[in-house]
Amino acid sequence: MVKNRYELIQKLEAEHRLSAEEYQTILDERDDALTKAAAQRAEELCRKTYGNQVFIRGLIEVSNYCKNNCYYCGIRCGNQKAERYRLTGEEILDSCEAGWQLGFRTFVLQGGEDPWYRGTHAGRVTELVKKIKKAYPQCAVTLSLGEYEEADYQAFRAAGADRYLLRHETADAVHYGKLHPAELNLEHRKQCLYTLKKLGFQTGSGFMVGSPGQTNAHLAKDLVFLQELQPEMVGIGPFIPHQDTPLGDQAAGSVELTLFLVSLIRIMLPHALIPATTALGTLMESGREKAMLCGANVIMPNLSPTDVRKKYTLYDNKLCTGDEAAESLRHLTERMAAIGREVVCARGDFT
């Protein structure tokens, strides 16, 4: 017997997995009532595991150089209008110190796939991680620097890196090919994620919502992949176009659908660390608060030097001042308190 959409939500909570067809049924039959019910249950599950805590991560955007030419990304190597920068080791450590003083206990080093850090130079990442862990042994270090070889990931782990974020973006190979150049392929990206899991990283994946050509069938595949991977962290956000990319004339993704998917992911992975992403806050002023009410429990304010924040433009109109700036942490704390959440100064590990 085919279950109705509410029965499928109950099955997901009980078994933490559904088939692609079942996920597609939920997505196809989504309405306001189902959205509200899923959000309520997701928030209850989040509070059951993590209470009312919101974990903060200090985001340091280390470089906007990238060897890749992804069709949606503003820092793609083919974007000649991008004003490139690369933080020095001293600037990165200074950003960590500023974050430490503000109460951050996780630092996230994010960047494009910068050739300066790659190949025989991958040791530069290793040395940087060692310096951060030596200076701040109580803090977690998260890397989000793209695809590397297993030996490099192993070296990052041995140096003390705790977590690694690598969004798969879409779990459908054909759709992946419409968003990326031919030299990039989905299977290699998936293999990187499984390698990270094997090496003991707290591993994060995720996908864009509403990328050009995406269907509910594609989203169903994303959800199936997440339940197979069992990541400790999942970050999703609406697609937002960048004017200087081949997809710059496409429409942005839906905030409402993104929030519904946050709820489904929380029900599927009740212990996951799920950020309220910058993209949500960019498209909707209260987007991150709404994500919290759908089961999210992480926010990543920006610790990057103020003079480079606007240069790390993955998409147009990116939120890079105000609450996204570390200096406004108090305002962010107040906004979370208004919805019954407490910003805590802790590593915020997966439990």
C-alpha positions as CSV (number, residue, x, y, z in Angstrom):
1,M,0.0,0.0,0.0
2,V,1.3,3.4,-0.9
3,K,1.7,5.6,2.2
4,N,0.5,9.1,2.3
5,R,2.9,12.0,2.8
6,Y,2.3,12.2,6.6
7,E,2.9,8.5,7.0
8,L,6.1,8.9,5.0
9,I,7.3,11.6,7.4
10,Q,6.5,9.2,10.3
11,K,8.4,6.4,8.6
12,L,11.4,8.7,8.0
13,E,11.5,9.5,11.7
14,A,11.2,5.9,12.7
15,E,13.6,4.4,10.2
16,H,15.7,7.4,9.2
17,R,15.6,6.5,5.5
18,L,13.2,6.4,2.6
19,S,13.4,5.4,-1.0
20,A,13.9,8.0,-3.7
21,E,10.4,7.5,-4.8
22,E,9.1,8.1,-1.3
23,Y,11.1,11.3,-1.0
24,Q,9.8,12.5,-4.3
25,T,6.2,11.8,-3.1
26,I,6.8,14.0,-0.1
27,L,8.3,16.8,-2.3
28,D,5.6,16.5,-5.0
29,E,2.8,16.7,-2.4
30,R,4.3,19.4,-0.2
31,D,1.9,22.1,1.0
32,D,1.7,24.5,3.8
33,A,0.2,22.0,6.3
34,L,2.9,19.4,5.6
35,T,5.6,22.1,5.7
36,K,4.4,23.3,9.1
37,A,4.1,19.7,10.5
38,A,7.6,18.8,9.3
39,A,9.2,21.9,10.7
40,Q,7.5,21.4,14.1
41,R,8.8,17.8,14.4
42,A,12.2,18.8,13.2
43,E,12.6,21.5,15.8
44,E,11.4,19.1,18.5
45,L,14.0,16.5,17.4
46,C,16.8,19.1,17.4
47,R,15.9,20.3,20.9
48,K,15.8,16.7,22.1
49,T,19.4,16.2,21.1
50,Y,21.0,19.7,21.5
51,G,18.5,21.6,23.6
52,N,18.1,25.2,22.6
53,Q,21.8,25.7,21.8
54,V,23.1,27.4,18.6
55,F,26.7,26.6,17.9
56,I,28.8,29.3,16.3
57,R,31.6,28.7,13.9
58,G,34.2,31.4,12.9
59,L,34.4,31.4,9.2
60,I,37.7,32.5,7.7
61,E,37.6,32.8,3.9
62,V,41.3,32.2,3.2
63,S,41.4,32.6,-0.6
64,N,39.2,33.3,-3.6
65,Y,41.6,31.8,-6.1
66,C,40.2,28.6,-7.6
67,K,41.4,26.3,-10.3
68,N,37.9,25.2,-11.2
69,N,35.4,26.8,-13.6
70,C,32.0,25.8,-12.1
71,Y,29.2,27.4,-14.0
72,Y,27.4,28.9,-11.0
73,C,30.3,30.2,-8.8
74,G,31.5,33.7,-8.7
75,I,35.1,32.8,-7.9
76,R,35.4,30.4,-10.8
77,C,38.8,30.7,-12.6
78,G,37.1,32.0,-15.7
79,N,35.7,35.1,-14.0
80,Q,38.1,37.8,-15.0
81,K,36.2,40.4,-13.0
82,A,36.9,38.8,-9.6
83,E,39.4,40.7,-7.5
84,R,41.6,37.9,-6.2
85,Y,43.2,37.6,-2.7
86,R,44.9,35.1,-0.6
87,L,45.3,35.6,3.2
88,T,48.7,35.1,4.7
89,G,49.3,32.7,7.5
90,E,49.6,35.7,9.8
91,E,46.3,37.1,8.7
92,I,44.6,33.8,9.3
93,L,46.1,33.4,12.8
94,D,45.1,37.0,13.6
95,S,41.5,36.2,12.5
96,C,41.6,33.1,14.8
97,E,42.8,35.3,17.7
98,A,39.9,37.8,17.1
99,G,37.5,34.9,17.1
100,W,39.0,33.4,20.2
101,Q,38.5,36.7,22.1
102,L,34.9,36.8,20.9
103,G,34.2,33.3,22.2
104,F,34.5,31.2,19.1
105,R,35.8,27.6,19.6
106,T,35.6,26.4,16.1
107,F,37.4,27.9,13.1
108,V,36.4,27.1,9.6
109,L,39.0,27.7,6.9
110,Q,37.1,28.0,3.6
111,G,38.4,28.8,0.2
112,G,38.4,28.0,-3.5
113,E,40.5,25.1,-4.8
114,D,43.6,27.4,-4.8
115,P,46.6,26.0,-6.7
116,W,48.8,27.6,-4.1
117,Y,47.7,25.0,-1.6
118,R,47.6,22.0,-3.9
119,G,49.9,19.3,-5.1
120,T,53.4,19.5,-3.5
121,H,52.2,22.6,-1.7
122,A,49.4,20.9,0.2
123,G,51.7,20.9,3.1
124,R,51.0,24.6,3.5
125,V,47.5,23.6,4.8
126,T,49.0,21.0,7.1
127,E,51.4,23.6,8.6
128,L,48.6,26.1,9.0
129,V,46.4,23.6,10.9
130,K,49.3,22.7,13.2
131,K,49.9,26.3,14.1
132,I,46.2,26.9,14.8
133,K,45.9,23.8,17.0
134,K,49.1,24.7,18.9
135,A,47.8,28.2,19.6
136,Y,44.2,27.1,20.4
137,P,44.3,23.4,21.5
138,Q,40.7,23.6,22.8
139,C,39.3,24.7,19.5
140,A,38.1,22.6,16.5
141,V,39.5,23.2,13.1
142,T,37.2,22.7,10.1
143,L,38.5,22.7,6.5
144,S,36.5,23.5,3.5
145,L,39.0,23.6,0.6
146,G,37.6,21.2,-2.0
147,E,38.9,17.9,-3.5
148,Y,42.3,16.6,-2.5
149,E,44.0,13.2,-2.7
150,E,43.6,10.7,0.2
151,A,47.2,11.3,1.3
152,D,46.6,15.0,1.6
153,Y,43.4,14.5,3.6
154,Q,45.3,12.0,5.8
155,A,48.0,14.7,6.4
156,F,45.4,17.3,7.3
157,R,43.9,14.9,9.8
158,A,47.2,14.0,11.3
159,A,48.0,17.7,11.7
160,G,44.9,18.1,13.9
161,A,42.0,19.0,11.5
162,D,38.8,17.8,13.1
163,R,36.2,18.4,10.4
164,Y,35.9,18.8,6.7
165,L,33.1,20.3,4.6
166,L,32.6,19.3,1.0
167,R,29.1,19.8,-0.4
168,H,28.3,17.4,-3.2
169,E,25.9,20.0,-4.7
170,T,23.8,17.5,-6.6
171,A,23.7,13.7,-6.4
172,D,22.5,13.3,-10.0
173,A,25.4,12.8,-12.4
174,V,23.7,14.3,-15.4
175,H,22.6,17.4,-13.5
176,Y,26.1,17.6,-12.0
177,G,27.5,17.8,-15.5
178,K,25.2,20.7,-16.3
179,L,26.7,22.7,-13.4
180,H,30.3,21.8,-13.7
181,P,33.0,21.5,-16.5
182,A,33.8,18.0,-17.8
183,E,37.0,17.6,-15.8
184,L,34.9,17.5,-12.6
185,N,32.7,14.5,-11.9
186,L,30.3,13.5,-9.2
187,E,31.8,10.1,-8.5
188,H,35.2,11.6,-7.6
189,R,33.5,14.1,-5.3
190,K,31.5,11.3,-3.6
191,Q,34.7,9.3,-3.2
192,C,36.4,12.2,-1.5
193,L,33.5,12.3,1.0
194,Y,33.7,8.6,1.8
195,T,37.5,9.0,2.2
196,L,37.0,11.8,4.7
197,K,34.6,9.6,6.7
198,K,37.1,6.7,6.6
199,L,39.9,9.0,8.0
200,G,37.8,10.0,11.0
201,F,36.8,13.6,10.0
202,Q,33.5,14.9,11.1
203,T,32.3,15.2,7.6
204,G,29.9,17.7,6.1
205,S,28.1,17.5,2.8
206,G,25.1,19.3,1.3
207,F,23.6,20.7,-1.9
208,M,22.1,23.7,-3.6
209,V,18.3,24.0,-3.8
210,G,16.8,25.3,-7.0
211,S,19.9,25.1,-9.2
212,P,19.1,25.4,-12.9
213,G,17.4,22.3,-14.2
214,Q,16.9,20.7,-10.8
215,T,13.8,18.7,-10.2
216,N,12.2,17.0,-7.2
217,A,13.6,13.7,-8.5
218,H,17.1,15.2,-8.3
219,L,16.4,16.4,-4.7
220,A,15.2,12.9,-3.8
221,K,18.6,11.6,-5.0
222,D,20.3,14.1,-2.8
223,L,18.4,12.9,0.3
224,V,19.1,9.3,-0.5
225,F,22.8,10.1,-0.8
226,L,22.8,11.8,2.5
227,Q,21.2,8.8,4.2
228,E,23.9,6.6,2.7
229,L,26.8,8.9,3.6
230,Q,25.6,9.6,7.1
231,P,27.4,12.9,7.4
232,E,27.9,14.6,10.7
233,M,27.1,18.0,9.1
234,V,24.8,19.0,6.3
235,G,24.7,22.4,4.8
236,I,22.1,23.3,2.2
237,G,21.1,26.7,0.8
238,P,19.1,28.1,-2.1
239,F,20.9,28.6,-5.4
240,I,21.7,32.3,-5.9
241,P,23.0,33.4,-9.3
242,H,26.2,35.4,-9.8
243,Q,26.1,37.9,-12.6
244,D,29.6,37.0,-13.9
245,T,28.9,33.3,-14.5
246,P,27.2,31.3,-17.3
247,L,24.2,30.8,-15.0
248,G,24.0,34.5,-14.0
249,D,20.6,35.0,-15.6
250,Q,18.9,32.2,-13.8
251,A,16.3,32.5,-11.1
252,A,17.3,32.0,-7.4
253,G,16.1,28.9,-5.6
254,S,13.2,28.9,-3.2
255,V,13.7,29.8,0.5
256,E,10.5,27.9,1.4
257,L,11.6,24.7,-0.3
258,T,15.1,25.0,1.3
259,L,13.5,25.3,4.8
260,F,11.3,22.2,4.1
261,L,14.4,20.2,3.1
262,V,16.2,21.4,6.3
263,S,13.3,19.8,8.2
264,L,13.5,16.6,6.3
265,I,17.2,16.3,6.9
266,R,16.8,16.9,10.6
267,I,14.2,14.2,10.8
268,M,16.4,11.9,8.8
269,L,19.6,12.7,10.7
270,P,18.5,13.8,14.2
271,H,22.0,14.3,15.5
272,A,23.4,16.2,12.5
273,L,24.9,19.7,12.8
274,I,22.9,21.8,10.4
275,P,23.8,25.4,9.7
276,A,21.4,28.2,8.9
277,T,23.3,29.2,5.8
278,T,24.4,32.6,4.6
279,A,22.4,32.1,1.4
280,L,19.2,31.8,3.4
281,G,20.0,35.1,5.2
282,T,20.9,36.7,1.9
283,L,17.5,35.9,0.2
284,M,15.4,36.5,3.4
285,E,16.2,38.8,6.3
286,S,14.8,36.3,8.8
287,G,16.0,33.3,6.8
288,R,18.4,32.0,9.4
289,E,15.9,32.4,12.2
290,K,13.4,30.4,10.1
291,A,16.0,27.7,9.5
292,M,16.4,27.4,13.3
293,L,12.7,26.8,13.6
294,C,13.0,24.0,11.0
295,G,15.8,22.1,12.9
296,A,19.0,24.0,12.1
297,N,21.5,24.5,15.0
298,V,24.6,26.2,13.6
299,I,25.5,29.6,12.4
300,M,28.9,30.6,10.9
301,P,29.6,34.4,11.3
302,N,32.5,35.8,9.3
303,L,35.9,36.3,10.9
304,S,37.7,37.2,7.7
305,P,39.4,40.6,7.6
306,T,36.8,43.2,6.6
307,D,38.7,44.3,3.5
308,V,38.3,40.9,1.8
309,R,34.7,39.9,2.8
310,K,33.1,41.4,-0.3
311,K,35.7,39.7,-2.5
312,Y,34.6,36.2,-1.6
313,T,31.5,36.4,-3.8
314,L,30.2,33.0,-4.6
315,Y,26.9,34.6,-5.6
316,D,25.4,38.1,-5.9
317,N,24.5,40.3,-2.9
318,K,26.1,37.9,-0.5
319,L,25.5,38.8,3.2
320,C,28.9,39.9,4.4
321,T,28.2,42.7,6.9
322,G,25.9,43.1,9.8
323,D,25.1,39.9,11.6
324,E,27.5,38.0,9.2
325,A,30.4,40.0,10.6
326,A,31.9,38.7,13.9
327,E,31.7,42.2,15.4
328,S,27.9,41.9,15.4
329,L,27.8,38.7,17.4
330,R,25.8,40.4,20.2
331,H,23.1,41.3,17.7
332,L,23.1,37.8,16.4
333,T,22.8,36.5,19.9
334,E,19.8,38.8,20.5
335,R,18.1,37.6,17.4
336,M,18.5,34.0,18.4
337,A,17.2,34.7,21.9
338,A,14.1,36.2,20.4
339,I,13.2,32.7,19.0
340,G,14.2,30.9,22.2
341,R,17.7,29.9,21.2
342,E,21.0,30.4,23.0
343,V,24.2,31.1,21.2
344,V,26.9,29.1,23.1
345,C,30.7,29.4,23.1
346,A,31.6,25.7,22.6
347,R,33.2,23.4,20.0
348,G,29.7,22.0,19.3
349,D,30.8,18.5,18.3
350,F,28.5,16.0,16.8
351,T,26.9,13.9,19.5
